[in-house]
Amino acid sequence: MKIVITDGMHEADYIIGMYNTRENDIIVLNESEDACKYLSVSNGIPVMKGNCTRETDLREAGAEDADLFIALSKNDMNNYVACKTAKMLLGVKKCIATVVNPKNVEMFKKLGVDSVISSTYMLGESIRNAASIESLMKTLSLEDSQVVIMEIGITENLRVCNKTLKELNISNLSTVSMITRNQKSIIPNGNTMLMKDDKVLVVTTEENRETITSVFQRKA
């Protein structure tokens, strides 16, 4: 999947870490020289300095025909222009924009941005199941999207602990994008084993969320 990420600092770093795998082609464009250096060193990928609202800069970065375009500028209008440029002129399939002003959410949607996320909303919500799992999971749902991002904590009393991802047999329902272990990020594969105190980032759909939750909360 070809993913373009524009602007942002720590938000961009987090999303790059989620999707920076062999299966994905990550393109990063940032107007800040400091952010370019930080993101490049942090993720080991090239980051182009440029203006996300300029078609020429987006083309030079290689944004044409991207599957996903994510605009993370603190300037709402920049995000809107970037998304519209990518969608109308570069053939990008889906655009997501963050906005500072929540009043822009509905307006941007009406103007054709596929998904608009307000940074003032609580995107995280606790999974309302057993109290033991409530403290282990949190979920982000992208507005008007079927994509759900789940952060799951692994404890030794869970059946998934000391199991490989291949053994979980959930690849047709979700993708485990990243594991945080001892303050280090791991990009997993099927042979990666889940261990006590791991934090696992799972990308799934709204339809499969309950199934994935039940897999991870099952006691040993």
C-alpha positions in Angstrom: 0.0 0.0 0.0 1.3 3.5 -0.9 0.8 5.9 2.0 1.6 9.6 1.9 2.0 11.5 5.2 2.3 15.3 5.2 3.5 17.6 8.0 3.1 16.9 11.7 5.9 15.8 14.1 5.1 13.2 16.8 1.8 12.4 15.1 3.6 11.7 11.9 6.3 9.7 13.7 3.6 7.5 15.3 1.8 6.8 12.0 5.0 6.1 10.2 6.0 3.6 12.8 2.6 1.9 12.4 2.9 1.4 8.6 6.6 1.3 8.0 6.8 -2.3 6.8 8.0 -4.1 3.6 4.4 -4.3 2.4 3.9 -0.5 2.4 5.5 2.3 0.4 5.7 5.3 2.9 6.2 8.8 1.4 6.7 11.6 3.9 6.6 15.3 3.1 7.1 18.0 5.7 7.5 21.7 5.6 9.7 21.9 8.7 13.4 21.1 8.2 13.7 20.1 11.9 10.7 17.7 11.5 12.3 16.2 8.3 15.5 15.4 10.2 13.7 14.0 13.2 11.4 11.8 11.2 14.1 10.6 8.9 16.4 9.6 11.8 13.6 8.1 13.9 12.3 5.9 11.2 15.3 5.3 8.9 13.5 6.6 5.8 14.0 9.6 3.5 11.8 12.6 4.3 11.3 15.3 1.7 11.1 19.0 2.7 8.2 20.6 0.9 4.8 22.3 0.9 1.9 19.9 1.0 -0.4 22.4 -0.7 1.8 22.6 -3.8 1.1 20.1 -6.5 4.7 20.2 -7.8 6.0 19.3 -4.3 3.6 16.4 -4.0 4.5 15.1 -7.4 8.2 15.4 -6.7 7.7 13.4 -3.5 5.9 10.7 -5.5 2.4 11.1 -4.1 0.6 10.2 -7.4 -2.0 7.4 -7.2 -1.4 6.8 -3.5 -3.8 4.5 -1.6 -3.9 6.7 1.4 -3.1 10.4 2.0 -2.8 11.7 5.6 -2.6 15.5 6.2 -1.4 16.4 9.7 -0.6 20.1 9.6 -1.7 22.3 12.5 -3.2 24.6 9.8 -6.7 23.3 8.9 -6.8 25.0 5.6 -3.4 23.6 4.5 -4.8 20.1 5.3 -7.9 20.8 3.2 -6.0 22.1 0.2 -3.5 19.2 0.4 -6.2 16.6 0.4 -8.2 18.2 -2.4 -5.0 18.6 -4.5 -4.1 15.0 -3.9 -7.6 13.7 -4.7 -8.3 15.8 -7.7 -4.9 16.2 -9.4 -2.9 13.2 -8.2 -5.5 10.4 -8.2 -5.1 9.6 -4.5 -7.8 7.0 -3.5 -8.5 8.2 0.1 -7.6 11.3 2.1 -7.7 11.8 5.8 -7.2 15.3 7.4 -6.8 16.3 11.0 -8.3 19.6 12.1 -7.8 21.9 15.1 -11.1 23.6 14.8 -13.9 21.0 15.3 -16.3 23.3 13.4 -14.3 22.4 10.3 -15.2 18.7 10.5 -18.6 18.8 8.8 -17.5 21.5 6.4 -14.5 19.5 5.2 -16.6 16.4 4.8 -19.1 18.3 2.7 -16.3 19.6 0.6 -15.1 16.1 -0.3 -12.4 15.1 2.3 -13.0 11.4 2.9 -12.3 11.4 6.6 -11.8 14.3 9.0 -10.5 13.9 12.5 -10.7 16.6 15.1 -7.9 16.7 17.6 -10.3 18.1 20.2 -12.4 15.0 20.3 -11.7 12.0 22.5 -10.7 9.4 19.8 -9.7 6.8 22.3 -12.4 4.8 24.1 -12.1 1.9 26.5 -13.3 -1.4 25.4 -16.4 -2.0 27.6 -15.9 -5.7 28.5 -14.5 -7.3 31.6 -12.8 -4.9 34.0 -9.6 -6.9 33.7 -9.4 -6.1 30.0 -10.7 -2.5 30.2 -7.3 -1.3 31.5 -5.4 -3.2 28.8 -7.1 -2.0 25.6 -7.9 1.3 24.0 -9.4 1.9 20.6 -9.2 4.6 18.0 -11.9 4.8 15.4 -11.3 7.0 12.4 -14.5 9.1 11.9 -16.6 7.9 9.0 -14.2 5.0 8.5 -14.3 1.3 9.1 -10.7 1.3 10.3 -10.1 0.7 14.0 -6.7 0.9 15.7 -6.4 -1.0 18.9 -3.6 -0.8 21.5 -3.6 -4.0 23.5 -1.5 -4.7 26.6 -0.3 -8.3 27.1 -0.3 -9.8 30.6 0.9 -13.3 31.6 -2.6 -14.5 32.4 -3.7 -14.1 28.8 -3.7 -17.0 26.4 -2.0 -15.0 23.7 1.1 -14.5 25.9 4.1 -16.5 24.6 2.2 -17.2 21.4 3.5 -16.3 17.9 1.3 -14.1 15.7 1.1 -17.1 13.3 -0.4 -19.2 16.1 -3.2 -16.6 16.7 -4.4 -17.0 13.1 -5.9 -13.6 12.8 -4.1 -12.3 9.7 -7.4 -12.5 7.7 -9.1 -10.2 10.3 -6.5 -7.8 11.3 -2.9 -6.6 11.0 -0.5 -6.3 13.9 1.4 -3.2 12.9 3.8 -2.7 15.8 4.8 -4.1 19.2 6.4 -2.0 21.9 8.7 -4.0 24.1 11.0 -2.5 26.7 10.5 1.0 25.2 11.6 -0.3 21.8 9.4 -0.6 18.7 9.3 -3.9 16.8 7.8 -4.4 13.4 6.5 -8.0 13.7 6.1 -10.9 11.4 4.3 -14.2 11.7 7.1 -15.7 13.8 7.1 -12.8 16.4 6.1 -14.0 19.8 3.9 -11.9 22.1 5.5 -11.5 25.6 4.4 -10.2 29.0 4.2 -6.4 29.1 4.2 -6.0 25.3 1.9 -3.3 23.9 0.5 -4.4 20.6 -0.9 -2.1 17.9 -3.6 -3.9 15.9 -5.4 -2.5 12.9 -8.7 -4.0 12.1 -12.2 -3.1 11.0 -15.3 -2.1 13.0 -16.9 -5.4 11.8 -14.0 -7.5 13.3 -13.3 -5.5 16.4 -15.3 -7.7 18.8 -13.7 -10.9 17.4 -10.2 -9.5 17.8 -11.0 -8.2 21.3 -12.2 -11.7 22.3 -9.0 -13.3 20.9 -6.8 -11.1 23.0 -8.8 -11.1 26.2 -9.1 -14.9 26.5 -7.6 -16.1 29.7 -5.0 -18.9 29.8 
